[in-house]
Amino acid sequence: KQWYQRRVAITAGERPMLPDTFKPTDPTDPYSYVRKGAYQSYGYVEFTKCVTDPALGLGLKFEALPDGWGIEKAPCMRVTVLDCFKEGGVDYPDDLKTLEKVGLNVGIMMGGIKGKTTGTRYNSIHQCFDKIEAKMKADMDVLAVPDSAYNAARERYLLETFTWLIFTAFGYDWKYSIHDFKTDQDLVDHVKQSLDEQINNPNYGIENCIKQSQIGEIPRCCTTWAGSDVGQELYMGHKIFDENNTDKW
């Protein structure tokens, strides 16, 4: 019952609405993101460019997102057993595939400074946030954007606390491939164990799923493209979980 209470309700075929703040921008117009209100996509691109700049000295190996990147539209929600595997991204849009290669690396980097308030890496990363906030404020001033509409400090706060985190959860790249399992029974067991985790593990969540993958463990996670768990009845149809016996479906 606790699992059902916290489960994110998904209706197959729906396309989630994305706010304008995640939309693409025009890389030929330096003020495009202000005109479109695409502050978080712009800020995230600038953040990936800043932290991967060799001059900053963080030594990160991943490539920054390209100028103008953003999410044009969210994928339709569809429920398939492929969501338990890397192959769930077979129909994933290109802009989100581009994010996959960066978002996980940013998440690992940010996880490394979680709970810290000082240190060389912490200070360098926050220099990037300071730089982005200052640039946003200057651009908003040029276009005379009132603080009541958008505020650079508020956009920096969202970028620093929210946007990088949800972008880390998006996608399938951290999951194991179908081909990593030797037999059909291994595949079935993986799906069953993943759904069992959703029900029985109070610490189940996308963060722990990704951590498992990073340390070489198979993440027992069946999640949508956005990182949310879905109900086992949507995967398994009439195969209902037997609450009196945790080993049976």
Buried (B, 14 or more C-beta within 10 A) or exposed (E): EEBEEEBEEBEEEEEEEBEEBBBBBBEEEEBBBBEBBBBBBBBBBBBBBBBBBEEBEBEBEBEBBEBBBBBEBBBEBBBBBBBBBBBBBEEBBEBBEBBBEBBBBBBBBBBEBEEEEEEEBBEBBBEBBEBBBEBBBEBBEEEEBEEEEBBBEEBBEBBBEEBBBBBBBBBBBBBBEBEEBEEEEEBEEBBBBBBBBBBEEEEBBBBBBBBBBBEEEBBBBBBBBBBBBBBBBBBBEEEEBEEEEEEEB
